[in-house]
Amino acid sequence: NAGVTQTPKFRILKIGQSMTLQCTQDMNHNYMYWYRQDPGMGLKLIYYSVGAGITDKGEVPNGYNVSRSTTEDFPLRLELAAPSQTSVYFCASSWGDYNEQFFGPGTRLTVL
Amino acid sequence: DAKTTQPPSMDCAEGRAANLPCNHSTISGNEYVYWYRQIHSQGPQYIIHGLKNNETNEMASLIITEDRKSSTLILPHATLRDTAVYYCIVRVTGTASKLTFGTGTRLQVTL
């Protein structure tokens, strides 16, 4: 049971480039989330999903897109990278709304 | 969701109890108190949550005051591995799982 896995661990992008951050969970959780954490700050919710085929915006969705075609996977897409998107990105999952969230190890993204 | 206030940092000697306070004076009756921690740059880790009764698990105890305006997370015997940022979060369940992380309390456990 690997829990929540994220790839890549690190990435450097140039302004305007695109990339997809991968997130997979093997716990059969319905709920999945994407957060970003800027230096010295708490986490902010980007997008979340309550089940396959269902996604919704969080606190800071601008510049990002998500999809949820399977229960296991919840990729986060950056279309036109900007320096403001330099951050650490965490994916998480949970059984339900009130259950604990399990977090992945994070992806450290730098946009130059 | 109710706003929380935590001290920015605390120190604790190894082997002693660490008591981390959280103020949530505007909490509503249907809002739960959650605690997570983040060790160095790892993903946050769930610790415990409660509504109004005190709760205990293998990691910690959560004490919520009778008026629910504040709570305390207790790590009974802190170790160096408990050095982390601790987040107190208040949220309503049934609101699509939004956890709002503040800046938390940085707990430093020392020898």
Interface residues (C-beta under 8 A of the other chain):
Chain A: V4 Y31 Y33 Y35 G40 M41 G42 L43 K44 L45 Y48 V50 D56 G58 E59 V88 F90 A92 S94 D97 Y98 E100 Q101 F102 F103 G104 P105 G106 R108
Chain B: Y32 S41 Q42 G43 P44 Q45 Y46 H49 Y87 T93 G94 T95 A96 S97 K98 L99 T100 F101 G102 T103 G104
